[in-house]
Amino acid sequence: MTPAPDFQQPPAGRIWRFGDNVDTDAMAPGPFMKAGLDVLAAHCLESLRPEFPGAVKPGDIIVAGSNFGMGSSREQAPQALKQLGVSAVLASSFAGLFYRNAINIGLPVLVCAHTAALADGLRAAFNLDAAEVRLDDGTRVPCEPVPDFLLALLHAGGLVPHLKSRLGG
């Protein structure tokens, strides 16, 4: 898969570890749903890690356990992560609606079973095409490859930009 001309590999960032069953209500808290994406993102995951929304930086990577994105079908949940600059979410499994909502907005989400080396706070770079994370010490952690049709969506920046490019608009 050749990346789209405007696709840029994200910079290296910090790893943020979360556990199992992180739900969309924690990413997009109900009291802030009508306030706009900037305000919503400012409260993303604060119920699990109060420092997260203020300290996360572009290129940072979320690593989690099973069933990441469970709960409601709030499409604002992956939008809040993307707004904060999260470059990818790696988890042993995802809730189906969250997974598809993330892909649709261009947020890479990869199934990654071997995350023991990805400790909280370490610096790492995420490579979408190689489906791996490389730590600063050179350690590489592979994830499951992303199917080509989903890579095309991610390289385009999500479903809408992908469709526009395919339809010539």
N, C-alpha and C positions, 0 to 999 in steps of 0.2 A: 504494500500500500504506500503510495507516494503522498506525503502530506500536502494539503492545500497550500498555495503560495503564501497565504497570510497566517498559516498555523505556526505558532512558536512554542517550542518546548518550554515548560515552566522552569523558573529558576530553582535552585536548591532551597530547601526550607526545613523547618523543624517538624519532627514527628509528634503528633498529639495522639496518645493512646486513650481509647475508650473501651468499655466492656461489651457485653452481650446486650441485645434488646434495646438499643438506643432508639427511642421513638421520635417520630416527626414532631410531636408536641414539644419536645425539648429543643429541637432545631428551630421551630417556628411557634413560639409560645402564643397561645390564644389571646391573651390580653393585648398583644401588639400586632395582631393580624391586620387591622384596619389602618395602622399608622404609616404604612409605606415600607418598602424594602430596606431602606437605610436604618430605620428604627428597629425593624424586625431583626435584621442582622446584628444589631448592637446587643441583642439579647439571646442570640443563637447559642445553644448548649450551656448557657450560664447556670442552669439548674443542676448540671452535672459537674461543671468545672467553671466556677465563677470568673476566673481569670481569662477564659478562652476568648470571648468576643473582643476584649480590649488588647489582647496580646498576640492573637493570630496574625500572620503576615502573608503576603502573596508568596506562593510557592510551598506553603506548609502542607503537610500530608496528614490526613486522619487515618489511623489504623484502629480497627475495632474487631470485636468478636463476631458472633453469629447474629443474624436477623437484624442487621443495621437498617434503620429506616422503617421499622414496624409502626403500626398504628394507623393513623388516618392517611388519606391520599393527598395531603397538603403538598402541592407543587412548590409552595414557597420554601419548604424545607431545603431542598437542594439549591434553590435560588439564594437563600441566605448564606449557605456555605460558599457558593461561587462569588457572591458579593464580597465576602470577607477575603477572597483570594486563595481559598483552598485549591490546590492543584489536582488532588485526587483523593478518593476515599477507597481504602483497601480493607476488606473484611472477609471473614471466612464464609459469610453468606449475607444476602440482602433480602429485604422484603421486596416483592416483585414490583409494586407500584412505585416505591422510592427509586429502585434501580432504573426503571423506564423513564421516570420524570427527570432523573439526573442526566441520563443519556440525551434526552430530548432537549435539554438546555445546554448541553456541551460540557457537563461535569463528568470527568472520567471516574468510573466506579469499577473496581476490579476485584474478583474473587481471589483471595490470597490465603492459602492455608498455612503457610510457613512464615509466621511473623514474629517468632520468638526473638530474632536479632533486631527487630525494629522497636527499640526501647523508647519510651517517652523522653522527649527532649533532644534526641540525637538529630544531627543534620543529615539530610538525604536528598537525592534528586530522583524524581520519578520520570521514567521513560515510557511513554504510552505505546510506541510501536514495538518496543522490546518486551513490554508487559513486565517490567521489573523496577525495583527500587535499588539504587546504589548508595550505600552509606559513604560518608567521607573517608572511612578507612579502606574503601575498595570492596567491601562485602556487597555482594549482589543477592537480592532476594527476589526470586521469580514469582509471578502471579500467573493465573490462567490467561492465555492469550485472548484478546478481544476479537470476535469475528469481524471479518473485513467490512461487512455492511454496517456494523456499529462503529468501527473505526472511521468510516467515511463520514458518519454523522458527527462524531467527536472532532475530527479534523476540520469540518466545516463550521464548527461552533454550535452545533445543535441541529435539531430537526428542521426548523424554519429556514435558517441559512442554507442548509443542505438542499431543501426543496427549491428554494429560490435559484440556487446555482444550477440545479438540474433542469429547471423550467426556463432558464435563460433570463431570469429577472433579477 
